[in-house]
């Protein structure tokens, strides 16, 4: 376990962690916006019928 943790620490540098967290942040914001938009479109489309 300690060997795996040490090798993981070598791979997860500060730049990699910043890139991963930035990508995760933007992806979750985009997914939230897209699902909210689709939900509003769905609701407004089916509320008229």
N, CA, C, O and CB atoms as a CASP TS submission, in Angstrom:
PFRMAT TS
TARGET T0000
AUTHOR 0000-0000-0000
METHOD Language model
MODEL 1
PARENT N/A
ATOM      1  N   UNK     1       0.830  -1.212   0.000  1.00  0.00           N
ATOM      2  CA  UNK     1       0.000   0.000   0.000  1.00  0.00           C
ATOM      3  C   UNK     1       0.864   1.262   0.000  1.00  0.00           C
ATOM      4  O   UNK     1       0.555   2.230  -0.695  1.00  0.00           O
ATOM      5  CB  UNK     1      -0.939   0.006   1.221  1.00  0.00           C
ATOM      6  N   UNK     2       1.950   1.248   0.782  1.00  0.00           N
ATOM      7  CA  UNK     2       2.808   2.434   0.836  1.00  0.00           C
ATOM      8  C   UNK     2       3.531   2.643  -0.487  1.00  0.00           C
ATOM      9  O   UNK     2       3.789   3.780  -0.881  1.00  0.00           O
ATOM     10  CB  UNK     2       3.825   2.310   1.977  1.00  0.00           C
ATOM     11  N   UNK     3       3.864   1.537  -1.184  1.00  0.00           N
ATOM     12  CA  UNK     3       4.512   1.668  -2.492  1.00  0.00           C
ATOM     13  C   UNK     3       3.552   2.285  -3.508  1.00  0.00           C
ATOM     14  O   UNK     3       3.941   3.139  -4.304  1.00  0.00           O
ATOM     15  CB  UNK     3       5.006   0.292  -2.992  1.00  0.00           C
ATOM     16  N   UNK     4       2.302   1.846  -3.470  1.00  0.00           N
ATOM     17  CA  UNK     4       1.307   2.409  -4.380  1.00  0.00           C
ATOM     18  C   UNK     4       1.060   3.881  -4.063  1.00  0.00           C
ATOM     19  O   UNK     4       0.869   4.693  -4.969  1.00  0.00           O
ATOM     20  CB  UNK     4      -0.009   1.618  -4.296  1.00  0.00           C
ATOM     21  N   UNK     5       1.064   4.219  -2.786  1.00  0.00           N
ATOM     22  CA  UNK     5       0.851   5.610  -2.384  1.00  0.00           C
ATOM     23  C   UNK     5       2.007   6.498  -2.826  1.00  0.00           C
ATOM     24  O   UNK     5       1.801   7.640  -3.237  1.00  0.00           O
ATOM     25  CB  UNK     5       0.672   5.704  -0.870  1.00  0.00           C
ATOM     26  N   UNK     6       3.221   5.967  -2.739  1.00  0.00           N
ATOM     27  CA  UNK     6       4.396   6.738  -3.154  1.00  0.00           C
ATOM     28  C   UNK     6       4.397   6.961  -4.665  1.00  0.00           C
ATOM     29  O   UNK     6       4.711   8.056  -5.130  1.00  0.00           O
ATOM     30  CB  UNK     6       5.688   6.022  -2.724  1.00  0.00           C
ATOM     31  N   UNK     7       4.049   5.929  -5.430  1.00  0.00           N
ATOM     32  CA  UNK     7       4.011   6.088  -6.886  1.00  0.00           C
ATOM     33  C   UNK     7       2.867   7.007  -7.307  1.00  0.00           C
ATOM     34  O   UNK     7       2.983   7.735  -8.292  1.00  0.00           O
ATOM     35  CB  UNK     7       3.867   4.721  -7.571  1.00  0.00           C
ATOM     36  N   UNK     8       1.769   6.971  -6.562  1.00  0.00           N
ATOM     37  CA  UNK     8       0.655   7.874  -6.850  1.00  0.00           C
ATOM     38  C   UNK     8       1.054   9.318  -6.558  1.00  0.00           C
ATOM     39  O   UNK     8       0.640  10.241  -7.259  1.00  0.00           O
ATOM     40  CB  UNK     8      -0.588   7.484  -6.025  1.00  0.00           C
ATOM     41  N   UNK     9       1.857   9.501  -5.521  1.00  0.00           N
ATOM     42  CA  UNK     9       2.320  10.841  -5.175  1.00  0.00           C
ATOM     43  C   UNK     9       3.266  11.389  -6.240  1.00  0.00           C
ATOM     44  O   UNK     9       3.312  12.598  -6.466  1.00  0.00           O
ATOM     45  CB  UNK     9       3.014  10.828  -3.811  1.00  0.00           C
ATOM     46  N   UNK    10       4.022  10.504  -6.895  1.00  0.00           N
ATOM     47  CA  UNK    10       4.899  10.947  -7.980  1.00  0.00           C
ATOM     48  C   UNK    10       4.088  11.406  -9.189  1.00  0.00           C
ATOM     49  O   UNK    10       4.448  12.379  -9.851  1.00  0.00           O
ATOM     50  CB  UNK    10       5.858   9.819  -8.386  1.00  0.00           C
ATOM     51  N   UNK    11       2.998  10.705  -9.473  1.00  0.00           N
ATOM     52  CA  UNK    11       2.189  11.039 -10.647  1.00  0.00           C
ATOM     53  C   UNK    11       1.349  12.287 -10.379  1.00  0.00           C
ATOM     54  O   UNK    11       1.224  13.152 -11.246  1.00  0.00           O
ATOM     55  CB  UNK    11       1.277   9.852 -11.032  1.00  0.00           C
ATOM     56  N   UNK    12       0.771  12.379  -9.174  1.00  0.00           N
ATOM     57  CA  UNK    12      -0.125  13.482  -8.855  1.00  0.00           C
ATOM     58  C   UNK    12       0.663  14.702  -8.388  1.00  0.00           C
ATOM     59  O   UNK    12       0.710  15.005  -7.196  1.00  0.00           O
ATOM     60  CB  UNK    12      -1.134  13.059  -7.784  1.00  0.00           C
ATOM     61  N   UNK    13       1.271  15.385  -9.327  1.00  0.00           N
ATOM     62  CA  UNK    13       1.962  16.622  -8.991  1.00  0.00           C
ATOM     63  C   UNK    13       0.938  17.746  -8.843  1.00  0.00           C
ATOM     64  O   UNK    13      -0.257  17.551  -9.067  1.00  0.00           O
ATOM     65  CB  UNK    13       3.021  16.978 -10.071  1.00  0.00           C
ATOM     66  N   UNK    14       1.425  18.916  -8.464  1.00  0.00           N
ATOM     67  CA  UNK    14       0.514  20.040  -8.249  1.00  0.00           C
ATOM     68  C   UNK    14      -0.160  20.475  -9.545  1.00  0.00           C
ATOM     69  O   UNK    14      -1.332  20.852  -9.550  1.00  0.00           O
ATOM     70  CB  UNK    14       1.263  21.215  -7.636  1.00  0.00           C
ATOM     71  N   UNK    15       0.595  20.419 -10.651  1.00  0.00           N
ATOM     72  CA  UNK    15       0.022  20.820 -11.936  1.00  0.00           C
ATOM     73  C   UNK    15      -1.055  19.842 -12.391  1.00  0.00           C
ATOM     74  O   UNK    15      -2.100  20.248 -12.899  1.00  0.00           O
ATOM     75  CB  UNK    15       1.117  20.923 -12.998  1.00  0.00           C
ATOM     76  N   UNK    16      -0.792  18.551 -12.205  1.00  0.00           N
ATOM     77  CA  UNK    16      -1.769  17.537 -12.612  1.00  0.00           C
ATOM     78  C   UNK    16      -3.031  17.662 -11.770  1.00  0.00           C
ATOM     79  O   UNK    16      -4.142  17.587 -12.297  1.00  0.00           O
ATOM     80  CB  UNK    16      -1.173  16.115 -12.482  1.00  0.00           C
ATOM     81  N   UNK    17      -2.863  17.854 -10.456  1.00  0.00           N
ATOM     82  CA  UNK    17      -4.026  17.984  -9.582  1.00  0.00           C
ATOM     83  C   UNK    17      -4.833  19.228  -9.940  1.00  0.00           C
ATOM     84  O   UNK    17      -6.063  19.197  -9.936  1.00  0.00           O
ATOM     85  CB  UNK    17      -3.590  18.038  -8.111  1.00  0.00           C
ATOM     86  N   UNK    18      -4.136  20.325 -10.248  1.00  0.00           N
ATOM     87  CA  UNK    18      -4.833  21.553 -10.628  1.00  0.00           C
ATOM     88  C   UNK    18      -5.601  21.356 -11.929  1.00  0.00           C
ATOM     89  O   UNK    18      -6.726  21.835 -12.066  1.00  0.00           O
ATOM     90  CB  UNK    18      -3.841  22.715 -10.770  1.00  0.00           C
ATOM     91  N   UNK    19      -4.996  20.654 -12.882  1.00  0.00           N
ATOM     92  CA  UNK    19      -5.679  20.392 -14.140  1.00  0.00           C
ATOM     93  C   UNK    19      -6.892  19.502 -13.966  1.00  0.00           C
ATOM     94  O   UNK    19      -7.944  19.748 -14.557  1.00  0.00           O
ATOM     95  CB  UNK    19      -4.732  19.765 -15.118  1.00  0.00           C
ATOM     96  N   UNK    20      -6.745  18.466 -13.154  1.00  0.00           N
ATOM     97  CA  UNK    20      -7.862  17.540 -12.935  1.00  0.00           C
ATOM     98  C   UNK    20      -9.003  18.242 -12.214  1.00  0.00           C
ATOM     99  O   UNK    20     -10.164  18.088 -12.593  1.00  0.00           O
ATOM    100  CB  UNK    20      -7.401  16.312 -12.128  1.00  0.00           C
ATOM    101  N   UNK    21      -8.685  19.013 -11.178  1.00  0.00           N
ATOM    102  CA  UNK    21      -9.744  19.698 -10.439  1.00  0.00           C
ATOM    103  C   UNK    21     -10.396  20.794 -11.278  1.00  0.00           C
ATOM    104  O   UNK    21     -11.601  21.025 -11.177  1.00  0.00           O
ATOM    105  CB  UNK    21      -9.186  20.293  -9.151  1.00  0.00           C
ATOM    106  N   UNK    22      -9.602  21.463 -12.101  1.00  0.00           N
ATOM    107  CA  UNK    22     -10.182  22.465 -12.983  1.00  0.00           C
ATOM    108  C   UNK    22     -11.111  21.846 -14.010  1.00  0.00           C
ATOM    109  O   UNK    22     -12.191  22.370 -14.281  1.00  0.00           O
ATOM    110  CB  UNK    22      -9.092  23.239 -13.681  1.00  0.00           C
ATOM    111  N   UNK    23     -10.683  20.723 -14.581  1.00  0.00           N
ATOM    112  CA  UNK    23     -11.528  20.025 -15.548  1.00  0.00           C
ATOM    113  C   UNK    23     -12.806  19.523 -14.890  1.00  0.00           C
ATOM    114  O   UNK    23     -13.887  19.628 -15.471  1.00  0.00           O
ATOM    115  CB  UNK    23     -10.766  18.855 -16.180  1.00  0.00           C
ATOM    116  N   UNK    24     -12.691  18.979 -13.679  1.00  0.00           N
ATOM    117  CA  UNK    24     -13.872  18.476 -12.973  1.00  0.00           C
ATOM    118  C   UNK    24     -14.834  19.613 -12.645  1.00  0.00           C
ATOM    119  O   UNK    24     -16.050  19.445 -12.733  1.00  0.00           O
ATOM    120  CB  UNK    24     -13.458  17.746 -11.684  1.00  0.00           C
ATOM    121  N   UNK    25     -14.291  20.768 -12.268  1.00  0.00           N
ATOM    122  CA  UNK    25     -15.142  21.914 -11.949  1.00  0.00           C
ATOM    123  C   UNK    25     -15.906  22.387 -13.179  1.00  0.00           C
ATOM    124  O   UNK    25     -17.122  22.573 -13.126  1.00  0.00           O
ATOM    125  CB  UNK    25     -14.304  23.062 -11.379  1.00  0.00           C
ATOM    126  N   UNK    26     -15.187  22.582 -14.295  1.00  0.00           N
ATOM    127  CA  UNK    26     -15.847  23.053 -15.501  1.00  0.00           C
ATOM    128  C   UNK    26     -16.822  22.024 -16.048  1.00  0.00           C
ATOM    129  O   UNK    26     -17.878  22.388 -16.565  1.00  0.00           O
ATOM    130  CB  UNK    26     -14.821  23.401 -16.553  1.00  0.00           C
ATOM    131  N   UNK    27     -16.483  20.743 -15.942  1.00  0.00           N
ATOM    132  CA  UNK    27     -17.373  19.702 -16.441  1.00  0.00           C
ATOM    133  C   UNK    27     -18.653  19.642 -15.625  1.00  0.00           C
ATOM    134  O   UNK    27     -19.739  19.498 -16.185  1.00  0.00           O
ATOM    135  CB  UNK    27     -16.674  18.348 -16.422  1.00  0.00           C
ATOM    136  N   UNK    28     -18.536  19.751 -14.292  1.00  0.00           N
ATOM    137  CA  UNK    28     -19.741  19.701 -13.471  1.00  0.00           C
ATOM    138  C   UNK    28     -20.608  20.941 -13.686  1.00  0.00           C
ATOM    139  O   UNK    28     -21.835  20.845 -13.682  1.00  0.00           O
ATOM    140  CB  UNK    28     -19.370  19.569 -11.991  1.00  0.00           C
ATOM    141  N   UNK    29     -19.981  22.103 -13.873  1.00  0.00           N
ATOM    142  CA  UNK    29     -20.761  23.313 -14.176  1.00  0.00           C
ATOM    143  C   UNK    29     -21.479  23.169 -15.513  1.00  0.00           C
ATOM    144  O   UNK    29     -22.648  23.537 -15.636  1.00  0.00           O
ATOM    145  CB  UNK    29     -19.847  24.559 -14.197  1.00  0.00           C
ATOM    146  N   UNK    30     -20.783  22.635 -16.515  1.00  0.00           N
ATOM    147  CA  UNK    30     -21.410  22.445 -17.822  1.00  0.00           C
ATOM    148  C   UNK    30     -22.546  21.426 -17.744  1.00  0.00           C
ATOM    149  O   UNK    30     -23.606  21.630 -18.335  1.00  0.00           O
ATOM    150  CB  UNK    30     -20.368  21.994 -18.852  1.00  0.00           C
ATOM    151  N   UNK    31     -22.325  20.329 -17.013  1.00  0.00           N
ATOM    152  CA  UNK    31     -23.357  19.299 -16.908  1.00  0.00           C
ATOM    153  C   UNK    31     -24.583  19.836 -16.176  1.00  0.00           C
ATOM    154  O   UNK    31     -25.713  19.530 -16.558  1.00  0.00           O
ATOM    155  CB  UNK    31     -22.808  18.059 -16.184  1.00  0.00           C
ATOM    156  N   UNK    32     -24.372  20.640 -15.119  1.00  0.00           N
ATOM    157  CA  UNK    32     -25.486  21.234 -14.387  1.00  0.00           C
ATOM    158  C   UNK    32     -26.270  22.191 -15.283  1.00  0.00           C
ATOM    159  O   UNK    32     -27.501  22.169 -15.300  1.00  0.00           O
ATOM    160  CB  UNK    32     -24.977  21.970 -13.136  1.00  0.00           C
ATOM    161  N   UNK    33     -25.547  23.031 -16.027  1.00  0.00           N
ATOM    162  CA  UNK    33     -26.202  23.991 -16.920  1.00  0.00           C
ATOM    163  C   UNK    33     -26.964  23.277 -18.029  1.00  0.00           C
ATOM    164  O   UNK    33     -28.089  23.656 -18.356  1.00  0.00           O
ATOM    165  CB  UNK    33     -25.170  24.949 -17.528  1.00  0.00           C
ATOM    166  N   UNK    34     -26.355  22.243 -18.608  1.00  0.00           N
ATOM    167  CA  UNK    34     -27.003  21.525 -19.708  1.00  0.00           C
ATOM    168  C   UNK    34     -28.251  20.792 -19.227  1.00  0.00           C
ATOM    169  O   UNK    34     -29.280  20.816 -19.903  1.00  0.00           O
ATOM    170  CB  UNK    34     -26.025  20.532 -20.346  1.00  0.00           C
ATOM    171  N   UNK    35     -28.171  20.137 -18.061  1.00  0.00           N
ATOM    172  CA  UNK    35     -29.339  19.411 -17.568  1.00  0.00           C
ATOM    173  C   UNK    35     -30.443  20.373 -17.142  1.00  0.00           C
ATOM    174  O   UNK    35     -31.622  20.074 -17.329  1.00  0.00           O
ATOM    175  CB  UNK    35     -28.950  18.506 -16.397  1.00  0.00           C
ATOM    176  N   UNK    36     -30.082  21.519 -16.575  1.00  0.00           N
ATOM    177  CA  UNK    36     -31.094  22.514 -16.224  1.00  0.00           C
ATOM    178  C   UNK    36     -31.773  23.063 -17.472  1.00  0.00           C
ATOM    179  O   UNK    36     -32.992  23.229 -17.496  1.00  0.00           O
ATOM    180  CB  UNK    36     -30.465  23.659 -15.420  1.00  0.00           C
ATOM    181  N   UNK    37     -30.989  23.341 -18.502  1.00  0.00           N
ATOM    182  CA  UNK    37     -31.562  23.863 -19.744  1.00  0.00           C
ATOM    183  C   UNK    37     -32.484  22.838 -20.394  1.00  0.00           C
ATOM    184  O   UNK    37     -33.579  23.175 -20.843  1.00  0.00           O
ATOM    185  CB  UNK    37     -30.450  24.264 -20.721  1.00  0.00           C
ATOM    186  N   UNK    38     -32.039  21.595 -20.441  1.00  0.00           N
ATOM    187  CA  UNK    38     -32.882  20.561 -21.036  1.00  0.00           C
ATOM    188  C   UNK    38     -34.151  20.349 -20.220  1.00  0.00           C
ATOM    189  O   UNK    38     -35.218  20.110 -20.785  1.00  0.00           O
ATOM    190  CB  UNK    38     -32.110  19.248 -21.154  1.00  0.00           C
ATOM    191  N   UNK    39     -34.044  20.435 -18.901  1.00  0.00           N
ATOM    192  CA  UNK    39     -35.226  20.297 -18.058  1.00  0.00           C
ATOM    193  C   UNK    39     -36.214  21.424 -18.277  1.00  0.00           C
ATOM    194  O   UNK    39     -37.421  21.192 -18.325  1.00  0.00           O
ATOM    195  CB  UNK    39     -34.828  20.245 -16.605  1.00  0.00           C
ATOM    196  N   UNK    40     -35.711  22.651 -18.411  1.00  0.00           N
ATOM    197  CA  UNK    40     -36.601  23.788 -18.668  1.00  0.00           C
ATOM    198  C   UNK    40     -37.262  23.673 -20.034  1.00  0.00           C
ATOM    199  O   UNK    40     -38.451  23.960 -20.175  1.00  0.00           O
ATOM    200  CB  UNK    40     -35.827  25.104 -18.573  1.00  0.00           C
ATOM    201  N   UNK    41     -36.501  23.258 -21.037  1.00  0.00           N
ATOM    202  CA  UNK    41     -37.071  23.071 -22.374  1.00  0.00           C
ATOM    203  C   UNK    41     -38.133  21.972 -22.351  1.00  0.00           C
ATOM    204  O   UNK    41     -39.201  22.119 -22.944  1.00  0.00           O
ATOM    205  CB  UNK    41     -35.961  22.723 -23.394  1.00  0.00           C
ATOM    206  N   UNK    42     -37.831  20.877 -21.665  1.00  0.00           N
ATOM    207  CA  UNK    42     -38.767  19.764 -21.562  1.00  0.00           C
ATOM    208  C   UNK    42     -40.049  20.203 -20.871  1.00  0.00           C
ATOM    209  O   UNK    42     -41.150  19.884 -21.321  1.00  0.00           O
ATOM    210  CB  UNK    42     -38.130  18.596 -20.806  1.00  0.00           C
ATOM    211  N   UNK    43     -39.897  20.944 -19.764  1.00  0.00           N
ATOM    212  CA  UNK    43     -41.062  21.380 -19.008  1.00  0.00           C
ATOM    213  C   UNK    43     -41.915  22.359 -19.810  1.00  0.00           C
ATOM    214  O   UNK    43     -43.141  22.246 -19.832  1.00  0.00           O
ATOM    215  CB  UNK    43     -40.628  22.019 -17.696  1.00  0.00           C
ATOM    216  N   UNK    44     -41.272  23.311 -20.462  1.00  0.00           N
ATOM    217  CA  UNK    44     -42.046  24.302 -21.214  1.00  0.00           C
ATOM    218  C   UNK    44     -42.692  23.669 -22.448  1.00  0.00           C
ATOM    219  O   UNK    44     -43.759  24.107 -22.879  1.00  0.00           O
ATOM    220  CB  UNK    44     -41.145  25.480 -21.632  1.00  0.00           C
ATOM    221  N   UNK    45     -42.064  22.654 -23.013  1.00  0.00           N
ATOM    222  CA  UNK    45     -42.631  22.002 -24.190  1.00  0.00           C
ATOM    223  C   UNK    45     -43.860  21.189 -23.821  1.00  0.00           C
ATOM    224  O   UNK    45     -44.851  21.202 -24.551  1.00  0.00           O
ATOM    225  CB  UNK    45     -41.591  21.107 -24.860  1.00  0.00           C
ATOM    226  N   UNK    46     -43.810  20.475 -22.688  1.00  0.00           N
ATOM    227  CA  UNK    46     -44.909  19.584 -22.339  1.00  0.00           C
ATOM    228  C   UNK    46     -45.953  20.236 -21.446  1.00  0.00           C
ATOM    229  O   UNK    46     -46.976  19.617 -21.154  1.00  0.00           O
ATOM    230  CB  UNK    46     -44.372  18.367 -21.664  1.00  0.00           C
ATOM    231  N   UNK    47     -45.724  21.473 -21.002  1.00  0.00           N
ATOM    232  CA  UNK    47     -46.748  22.120 -20.180  1.00  0.00           C
ATOM    233  C   UNK    47     -47.863  22.703 -21.045  1.00  0.00           C
ATOM    234  O   UNK    47     -48.962  22.943 -20.545  1.00  0.00           O
ATOM    235  CB  UNK    47     -46.121  23.223 -19.319  1.00  0.00           C
ATOM    236  N   UNK    48     -47.602  22.935 -22.336  1.00  0.00           N
ATOM    237  CA  UNK    48     -48.615  23.501 -23.223  1.00  0.00           C
ATOM    238  C   UNK    48     -49.644  22.461 -23.642  1.00  0.00           C
ATOM    239  O   UNK    48     -50.787  22.810 -23.936  1.00  0.00           O
ATOM    240  CB  UNK    48     -47.957  24.100 -24.454  1.00  0.00           C
ATOM    241  N   UNK    49     -49.258  21.188 -23.673  1.00  0.00           N
ATOM    242  CA  UNK    49     -50.187  20.165 -24.153  1.00  0.00           C
ATOM    243  C   UNK    49     -51.110  19.673 -23.054  1.00  0.00           C
ATOM    244  O   UNK    49     -51.953  18.809 -23.297  1.00  0.00           O
ATOM    245  CB  UNK    49     -49.422  18.997 -24.736  1.00  0.00           C
TER
END
